[in-house]
Amino acid sequence: MLILALVAAACSPKLQPVAVQPVKKEPEPVAKQPSGEKNAPTPPEPKVSTISLLLPFNLQHLPPGSPYTYVSLKKADIAVEYYQGFLQALDSLSSLGYNYRLRVFDTRDEAAMAHSLANKPEIRASNLIVGPVFPESMKSFSTAFAGASQPIVSPLSAVSPATFKNKNLITVIPPLEYHAWASAKYITDRIKPKNIFILKSGFSQENEYLIPFKKAIDSLSNKQVKIVSITVIHGALTALIPQLSSSETNVFLIASTNQHFLTVTLRSLDTLNNTYPITLFGHPDWKKASFLNVNVLQRLNTHITTADDVNYKATNTGSFSRAYHKAYHAEPSGYSIKGFDEGWYFGQLLATGDLNKNGQASLADFNGMHNTFHFVKKPGLGWVNTHVDVLKYVNFELKKVE
């Protein structure tokens, strides 16, 4: 049974269950009363798990005179697609005998609205809160919700939980520091270089990746790997040549996402690669950077980490896509897939009692369609998914290597 209390969304038809990996256990069947037994005790009411979903539908832009902008419409699309995937998961779980009450709220992508929603009695009475989506709204909501004990899921943001400092937070998308750690572990375990060359653009935001990367390398190698950092100007790399090897692979790391810097610097690295073999590690956002030359990336043996790697050929992905298309007459987006994975995972944890109100549950590992969940408890920061895959360009496509 799925009860919808919709504040900002449209109803959906019932869907057939989609085959995915269960988290822990199936619900126990309710014993049937023998037909001849009199005065048998009344069976208990079925358990109903209440979920509040806080998403930026931005419905304030619907009336004439206040049209959606490109940005607000894009955020609303994310909200609708995630909601539809999440609802499909709960519908599928409901067909297995679980029961839910889903309440949906429009955060309007406004910090003030998120703060106001944190004080709503129906949200405070929920067993689980999913959202808000974007950092400013989540920060406002979690601050106002600090005294409550319900778990709060940050469903789509990779912002570090240290930004929110809420012990009940569950961060599903691994923050950047775990990408840095995954790269460092792969380098020290698989390549075992003596040196790592870091090419910097000079912008401070690169430190969000570089600081945890350096800490991870020092920890994993017991400070046996030397890190050489230089700020590259106009692609000039000749100063590094005396330190490069012509017989062993030279490991480079670039944490920049700046188009001009990458275009020039990768061209210089490609030239250097003719004499000095290179293995390059890049920022996870490179995966969606259409301006990057795949031929160059493959020649440089480029590796990229990701927390979002959907196998569209997998059986469960195909089943989900067909059910989603039947219900919504559209192909599922990445946000729809995330919505389904998270709806299934947390919906089952709620129904089986493995996610209790004070957040002291043990969050089991889960292989979803878009990522694997491996949650680690961080004191004062809640639970954080730390699973990150390492991909490499093979035959001009990114293939998982770890």
Legacy VTK file of the C-alpha trace (Angstrom):
# vtk DataFile Version 3.0
C-alpha trace
ASCII
DATASET POLYDATA
POINTS 402 float
0.000 0.000 0.000
1.340 3.412 -1.002
-0.422 6.535 0.273
0.573 9.795 -1.382
0.189 13.154 0.300
1.198 15.392 -2.558
2.040 19.008 -1.964
3.799 19.449 -5.293
3.720 16.583 -7.757
1.480 14.537 -10.009
-0.002 11.123 -9.329
1.464 8.047 -10.918
-0.107 4.727 -11.886
0.802 1.554 -10.034
3.859 -0.100 -11.490
5.052 -3.653 -11.725
7.972 -4.540 -9.425
11.429 -4.194 -10.925
14.036 -6.848 -10.154
16.911 -5.344 -8.191
19.126 -6.626 -5.415
17.334 -6.531 -2.032
19.106 -4.892 0.880
18.572 -7.467 3.592
15.361 -9.397 4.002
11.855 -9.793 2.678
8.813 -9.062 4.895
7.511 -11.998 6.888
4.087 -13.235 5.676
1.124 -12.472 7.907
-0.331 -15.671 9.347
-3.829 -16.454 8.046
-6.661 -17.104 10.486
-7.986 -20.693 10.283
-11.474 -20.697 8.767
-13.090 -22.546 11.699
-11.496 -20.592 14.548
-13.772 -18.281 16.553
-12.816 -15.137 18.462
-9.348 -15.148 16.965
-7.274 -12.076 17.861
-7.465 -9.213 15.377
-4.238 -9.056 13.367
-2.196 -5.903 13.974
-2.460 -2.988 11.604
0.183 -3.156 8.865
3.241 -1.023 9.503
3.217 2.184 7.468
6.509 4.012 6.916
6.171 7.760 6.344
8.640 9.490 4.029
8.859 13.225 3.361
10.371 14.106 -0.013
11.688 17.694 -0.295
12.459 18.650 -3.897
12.878 21.901 -5.904
9.818 21.756 -8.187
9.840 25.592 -8.249
6.074 25.777 -8.636
6.149 29.488 -7.838
7.122 29.959 -11.510
3.946 28.364 -12.845
1.640 31.429 -12.690
1.725 33.911 -15.600
4.191 36.707 -15.074
6.724 34.570 -13.234
8.025 32.165 -15.883
10.669 29.532 -15.340
14.210 30.532 -16.222
16.555 28.009 -17.837
18.187 27.295 -14.470
14.956 27.006 -12.475
13.394 24.776 -15.143
16.447 22.514 -15.154
16.201 22.125 -11.371
12.481 21.416 -11.644
13.227 18.720 -14.232
15.680 17.130 -11.798
12.978 17.175 -9.103
10.328 15.565 -11.325
12.671 12.890 -12.704
13.997 11.969 -9.255
10.464 11.892 -7.821
9.205 9.582 -10.557
12.053 7.129 -10.012
11.616 7.252 -6.233
7.864 6.677 -6.543
8.416 3.748 -8.889
10.627 2.113 -6.238
7.993 2.518 -3.524
5.294 1.191 -5.852
7.443 -1.860 -6.512
8.062 -2.406 -2.794
4.346 -1.940 -2.074
3.559 -4.847 -4.393
5.765 -6.999 -2.138
3.622 -6.188 0.894
5.314 -3.106 2.335
3.307 0.028 3.152
4.283 3.681 2.738
2.917 7.164 3.138
4.829 9.526 0.853
4.568 13.281 1.424
6.058 15.524 -1.251
7.022 19.176 -0.667
8.307 21.913 -2.968
11.423 23.578 -1.508
11.346 26.169 -4.338
15.172 25.954 -4.193
14.971 28.649 -1.512
16.827 28.481 1.794
13.997 30.331 3.559
11.423 27.818 2.327
13.639 24.917 3.418
13.932 26.484 6.873
10.148 26.850 7.046
9.571 23.237 5.977
11.835 22.025 8.809
9.224 23.252 11.283
6.228 21.529 9.662
4.694 18.974 12.078
4.031 16.450 9.293
7.689 16.495 8.284
8.861 16.219 11.877
6.561 13.216 12.301
8.087 11.383 9.316
10.240 8.293 9.651
12.627 9.532 6.953
13.303 12.845 5.184
14.806 12.840 1.686
16.156 16.235 0.596
16.521 19.128 0.148
18.669 18.616 -2.931
20.945 21.651 -3.191
23.516 22.699 -0.550
22.087 26.052 0.579
18.617 24.602 1.116
20.039 21.528 2.865
22.143 23.706 5.141
19.125 25.825 6.073
16.897 22.787 6.616
19.381 20.738 8.639
20.186 23.713 10.878
16.501 24.200 11.703
16.060 20.428 12.073
19.096 19.953 14.318
17.109 18.922 17.401
15.212 16.125 15.652
16.316 12.500 15.465
15.021 11.358 12.065
17.583 10.443 9.421
17.901 13.006 6.610
19.065 11.802 3.192
21.131 14.123 1.014
20.136 12.432 -2.266
22.015 14.138 -5.097
24.687 16.481 -3.737
28.359 15.547 -3.411
29.004 18.408 -0.976
30.943 17.284 2.097
28.745 16.562 5.141
31.105 18.802 7.111
29.211 21.678 5.465
26.031 20.690 7.326
27.367 19.081 10.520
24.248 17.040 11.195
24.738 13.683 12.913
21.554 12.298 11.313
22.593 13.094 7.734
23.023 10.301 5.168
25.148 11.463 2.217
24.483 9.187 -0.769
26.762 10.778 -3.399
30.432 10.381 -2.354
32.109 13.761 -1.757
35.202 14.715 -3.759
37.651 13.600 -1.067
36.641 9.961 -1.660
37.409 10.321 -5.359
40.849 11.595 -4.409
41.319 8.641 -2.069
40.234 6.145 -4.748
42.765 7.559 -7.220
45.521 7.512 -4.597
44.746 3.906 -3.675
44.724 2.765 -7.292
48.055 4.504 -7.954
49.813 3.085 -4.896
48.330 -0.436 -5.257
48.543 -0.910 -9.034
51.239 1.395 -10.414
53.558 1.875 -7.413
55.401 4.923 -8.825
58.311 6.678 -7.152
57.003 10.112 -8.157
53.622 11.670 -8.900
53.525 14.897 -10.888
50.639 17.257 -10.078
49.884 19.937 -12.671
47.999 22.901 -11.227
46.220 25.768 -12.937
46.558 28.109 -9.971
42.875 28.172 -8.988
42.280 27.467 -5.303
39.233 25.223 -5.806
41.594 22.482 -6.998
42.684 22.096 -3.375
39.366 20.376 -2.592
40.781 17.439 -4.527
44.536 17.909 -4.066
44.676 18.201 -0.271
42.915 14.862 0.417
44.841 13.255 -2.467
48.208 14.196 -0.959
47.107 12.992 2.475
45.976 9.685 0.988
49.241 9.169 -0.920
51.314 9.882 2.196
49.178 7.523 4.272
49.005 4.665 1.754
52.685 4.820 0.746
54.044 5.617 4.210
55.452 8.791 2.605
57.575 6.760 0.195
56.088 8.402 -2.921
57.399 11.853 -3.828
54.822 14.391 -4.979
56.060 17.051 -7.405
53.615 19.948 -7.850
53.982 22.705 -10.428
51.723 25.502 -11.624
51.612 25.236 -15.414
51.602 28.413 -17.492
50.689 28.188 -21.184
51.324 24.439 -21.191
55.044 24.750 -20.442
56.262 21.405 -19.065
59.934 21.350 -20.118
61.098 22.021 -16.539
59.867 18.543 -15.591
61.847 16.643 -18.243
64.951 15.972 -16.059
62.700 14.175 -13.552
60.835 12.013 -16.101
61.559 8.417 -17.061
61.699 7.248 -20.666
61.335 3.563 -19.683
58.786 3.559 -16.831
55.354 5.159 -16.726
55.213 8.696 -15.370
52.102 9.333 -13.280
50.441 12.741 -13.661
47.424 14.167 -11.849
45.347 17.160 -12.952
42.510 18.365 -10.693
41.472 21.308 -12.885
38.208 21.459 -14.848
39.024 24.703 -16.663
38.523 24.248 -20.403
41.308 26.521 -21.641
43.854 25.196 -19.140
43.038 21.577 -19.954
43.075 22.081 -23.717
46.567 23.603 -23.672
48.062 21.419 -20.942
46.794 18.114 -22.328
48.209 19.014 -25.725
51.619 19.545 -24.109
51.327 16.283 -22.178
50.443 14.463 -25.388
53.638 15.754 -26.999
55.670 14.742 -23.937
54.100 11.282 -24.117
55.947 10.616 -27.382
59.176 10.237 -25.390
58.093 9.747 -21.793
55.232 7.258 -21.210
52.426 8.882 -19.232
49.511 7.635 -17.138
47.141 10.468 -16.308
44.533 10.809 -13.533
41.853 13.453 -13.879
38.993 15.092 -12.035
35.681 13.146 -11.930
33.923 15.998 -13.763
35.996 15.174 -16.849
33.519 12.390 -17.516
30.924 14.941 -18.645
33.331 17.452 -20.247
32.446 17.235 -23.935
35.315 19.541 -24.943
37.968 16.948 -24.017
39.577 15.048 -26.911
38.977 11.319 -26.369
41.898 10.394 -28.633
44.295 12.416 -26.488
42.823 11.017 -23.270
43.296 7.458 -24.495
46.888 8.058 -25.609
47.618 9.455 -22.133
46.168 6.320 -20.436
43.688 8.558 -18.649
41.878 7.349 -15.527
38.795 9.069 -14.086
36.903 8.226 -10.917
33.104 8.125 -10.813
30.225 7.515 -8.435
27.711 7.259 -11.267
28.297 4.425 -13.716
25.054 2.958 -15.090
25.267 -0.338 -16.980
22.380 0.057 -19.434
22.860 -3.523 -20.659
22.184 -5.020 -17.215
18.937 -6.943 -16.749
17.678 -4.857 -13.834
18.368 -1.604 -15.701
16.408 -2.854 -18.696
13.476 -3.913 -16.509
13.441 -0.545 -14.799
13.618 1.365 -18.090
10.685 -0.550 -19.587
8.512 -0.021 -16.496
9.469 3.657 -16.330
8.681 4.198 -20.015
5.322 2.475 -19.620
4.400 4.701 -16.690
5.735 8.070 -17.886
6.118 7.659 -21.684
9.714 8.830 -21.447
13.167 7.344 -21.054
14.557 7.494 -17.507
17.317 10.003 -16.841
20.233 9.520 -14.469
18.176 11.312 -11.815
15.306 8.875 -12.336
17.697 5.979 -11.824
19.126 7.567 -8.678
15.594 8.128 -7.425
14.728 4.470 -7.926
17.915 3.158 -6.297
17.519 5.395 -3.268
13.772 4.806 -2.981
14.285 1.047 -3.070
17.212 1.060 -0.640
15.770 3.362 2.015
12.206 2.148 1.508
13.217 -1.412 2.300
15.390 -0.364 5.245
12.419 1.488 6.707
9.943 -1.323 6.181
12.185 -3.999 7.690
13.149 -1.872 10.683
16.807 -1.649 9.691
16.634 2.150 9.604
15.309 3.312 12.933
14.226 6.756 13.976
17.390 7.713 15.843
19.620 6.786 12.929
21.578 4.099 14.776
20.957 1.499 12.103
23.697 -0.348 10.264
23.416 0.660 6.613
24.148 -2.480 4.601
26.019 -2.452 1.294
23.850 -2.283 -1.805
24.544 -2.673 -5.521
22.268 -0.246 -7.300
21.915 0.657 -10.949
23.874 3.908 -10.708
26.338 3.113 -7.915
27.209 0.850 -5.030
26.390 2.055 -1.524
29.051 1.497 1.118
28.207 3.753 4.052
30.679 4.682 6.762
29.633 6.420 9.991
31.466 9.700 10.592
31.242 11.171 14.113
29.029 14.255 14.090
28.539 14.068 10.302
26.251 11.060 9.908
26.659 8.332 7.301
28.669 8.846 4.090
28.724 6.635 1.003
32.407 6.128 0.222
32.213 3.843 -2.824
33.928 5.211 -5.929
34.829 3.367 -9.157
37.982 3.944 -11.203
37.507 4.088 -14.984
40.029 4.075 -17.811
39.761 4.921 -21.507
39.845 1.645 -23.458
38.825 1.515 -27.140
37.784 5.158 -26.785
35.302 4.379 -24.002
35.537 4.563 -20.243
35.771 1.068 -18.771
35.753 0.133 -15.106
39.170 -1.039 -13.859
38.407 -0.932 -10.128
LINES 1 403
402 0 1 2 3 4 5 6 7 8 9 10 11 12 13 14 15 16 17 18 19 20 21 22 23 24 25 26 27 28 29 30 31 32 33 34 35 36 37 38 39 40 41 42 43 44 45 46 47 48 49 50 51 52 53 54 55 56 57 58 59 60 61 62 63 64 65 66 67 68 69 70 71 72 73 74 75 76 77 78 79 80 81 82 83 84 85 86 87 88 89 90 91 92 93 94 95 96 97 98 99 100 101 102 103 104 105 106 107 108 109 110 111 112 113 114 115 116 117 118 119 120 121 122 123 124 125 126 127 128 129 130 131 132 133 134 135 136 137 138 139 140 141 142 143 144 145 146 147 148 149 150 151 152 153 154 155 156 157 158 159 160 161 162 163 164 165 166 167 168 169 170 171 172 173 174 175 176 177 178 179 180 181 182 183 184 185 186 187 188 189 190 191 192 193 194 195 196 197 198 199 200 201 202 203 204 205 206 207 208 209 210 211 212 213 214 215 216 217 218 219 220 221 222 223 224 225 226 227 228 229 230 231 232 233 234 235 236 237 238 239 240 241 242 243 244 245 246 247 248 249 250 251 252 253 254 255 256 257 258 259 260 261 262 263 264 265 266 267 268 269 270 271 272 273 274 275 276 277 278 279 280 281 282 283 284 285 286 287 288 289 290 291 292 293 294 295 296 297 298 299 300 301 302 303 304 305 306 307 308 309 310 311 312 313 314 315 316 317 318 319 320 321 322 323 324 325 326 327 328 329 330 331 332 333 334 335 336 337 338 339 340 341 342 343 344 345 346 347 348 349 350 351 352 353 354 355 356 357 358 359 360 361 362 363 364 365 366 367 368 369 370 371 372 373 374 375 376 377 378 379 380 381 382 383 384 385 386 387 388 389 390 391 392 393 394 395 396 397 398 399 400 401
